């Protein structure tokens, strides 16, 4: 089975170093990645009585195994490094055609 992992990484102050380290680490571990960063996306959500938004880059990795512990630890490290309450990392199964 093949998985597509997507990381929704907010562009915040000082996120460039975290992005550079993430890119290096994922390339070393998975052999490559795709970063959708030419036209950053915008995430919008309700938080209490107000609306919040982030400009995000989506980073995508394909892998044959799903190491949930690795992705959970990575999410916690990114949340800490970027001062975020939650960073979304999601996995989807992929059928290769």
C-alpha positions in Angstrom: 0.0 0.0 0.0 1.2 3.5 -0.7 0.4 6.6 1.4 0.4 10.2 0.6 1.3 12.3 3.7 0.4 16.0 3.6 1.7 18.6 6.1 -0.1 21.9 6.3 2.7 24.2 7.4 1.8 27.8 8.4 4.0 30.5 7.2 4.8 32.4 10.3 7.6 34.7 11.3 10.9 32.7 11.4 9.3 29.6 9.7 12.0 29.6 7.0 14.5 27.7 9.2 11.8 25.1 10.3 10.8 24.6 6.6 14.5 24.2 5.5 15.1 21.6 8.3 11.8 19.8 7.5 12.7 19.6 3.8 16.2 18.2 4.6 14.8 15.6 7.1 12.0 14.4 4.8 14.3 14.2 1.8 16.8 12.1 3.8 14.1 9.8 5.2 11.8 9.4 2.1 14.0 10.3 -0.8 12.1 13.4 -1.8 9.0 15.6 -1.3 6.7 18.0 -3.1 6.2 21.5 -1.6 3.2 23.4 -2.9 4.6 26.8 -2.2 4.4 28.9 -5.4 0.9 30.2 -4.4 0.5 29.6 -0.7 -2.9 28.5 0.4 -5.0 30.2 3.0 -6.5 28.3 5.9 -9.5 29.8 7.7 -11.3 28.5 10.8 -13.4 29.7 13.7 -11.7 30.0 17.1 -14.1 31.0 19.9 -16.0 34.1 18.7 -13.6 35.1 15.9 -12.2 33.9 12.7 -8.5 33.0 12.3 -6.5 32.5 9.2 -3.0 31.3 8.2 -1.1 31.4 5.0 0.2 27.8 4.5 2.5 25.7 2.4 1.5 22.1 1.8 4.3 19.6 1.9 3.6 16.1 0.4 5.5 12.9 0.8 4.8 9.4 -0.6 5.7 6.3 1.4 5.0 2.6 1.5 4.6 2.5 5.2 2.8 4.6 7.8 4.9 5.2 10.9 2.3 7.0 13.0 4.8 7.6 15.9 7.2 9.4 13.5 4.4 11.6 12.2 3.0 12.3 15.7 6.5 13.3 16.9 7.2 15.4 13.9 3.8 17.2 14.4 4.7 18.0 18.0 8.2 19.3 17.0 6.7 21.5 14.3 4.0 22.9 16.7 6.7 23.8 19.2 9.1 25.2 16.7 6.4 27.4 15.0 4.5 28.3 18.2 1.3 26.7 16.9 -1.6 25.1 18.8 -2.0 22.5 16.1 -0.4 21.6 12.8 -2.4 19.2 10.6 -0.6 16.2 9.1 -2.8 13.8 7.3 -2.4 10.5 5.5 -4.4 9.1 2.5 -4.0 5.8 0.8 -3.1 6.1 -2.9 -3.9 3.7 -5.7 -1.2 3.9 -8.3 -2.5 3.8 -11.8 
